[in-house]
Amino acid sequence: VFHHAFEALRLEWARPEHFAAVQSQLSATGNRASYAELAEQLGLSILDVTNLLHRARKRLRELIRSAIRETVESEGEVDSEIRELFDSV
């Protein structure tokens, strides 16, 4: 589920270098650069980096929910499945 959600997010991303930079921030593993380091790397302000990460996290959540919604019978089961998914990671 996570892999497919990340791949869908990557395909939606307009600037691949931005996605590569924020992917480590979104992933459960990997080295995370500071927001200041990301801002310097991307040529953005720290505020722009925080906005970029906010949008990426929000969209990733939507993609995960959408993928899980396809595997359950009712909308009410989505949150339960998400909890179980994160508990297993």
N, C-alpha and C positions, 0 to 999 in steps of 0.2 A: 504494500500500500504506500509506504513512504517513498520507495524508489519510483513508483509510477507518478506520485504527486510531484516529486522533485523534477522528474523528466517533463511533465506537463508544464510546470512552472518555467523551466529552462526554455522550452519551446515558445512560451508566451513572451519571454523577456526580449525587449527591443535591443538591448546592448549586452552582448555576451560577456564583456569584461566586468560589467556591473554584477551580473548573475554570479560569475565565478568568485567575485569578492564577497558577496553576501551569502553564498552557499555555505561557507564555513561557519558563519554566524547562525545559520538555521539548522545545521546538522548537530546531532547529539554528540558526535565525535569530531576530532580535529582541533587544530590550533586556531584560537580566535584572536584576531587582531583587535586592537582598541579602535574605537570609533575615530579617533584622531588619525591613526595609521591608515584606516580605510579611506578617510577623507583625503589624505595626502596621496594615496595610491590612485584614487579615482579622479582627483582634481575637483573635488566637491567640498562644500562646507560640512562641518559636523552636523548641522541641522539637516542638510540634504541627505546625509548618510542615515540619520535616525528616521527620516521620512521614508527613505528607500527601504530600510529594514522593516518598518512598520507595515508598509504596503506588501512587502514580500511575505511576511509572517501571516498577514491577514489572508492573502490569496492562497498560501500553502494550506492554512486551516480549511478554507473553502474547498480546495481540491481533495483534501483528505476526507472531509465530510461527504463530499459527492461520491467518492469511491466507495465509502462504507455504506452510504445510502443505497447503492446498487446491490448490496449483498444481504440486506435485511428486509423483512416483510413490512415493517411499519416505521414511520418517522421516529416514534418513541424509542425504538431500539438503537438508534444511531449513537446517542450519548453513552449508552451502556457498552456498546461495541468499541467506542473510542477509548473509554476507560480501560477496558480489557486489553486493547492494543497497546496503550502506553504502559500498562502494568507489566506487559510481557517484554518490553524493551529493556 
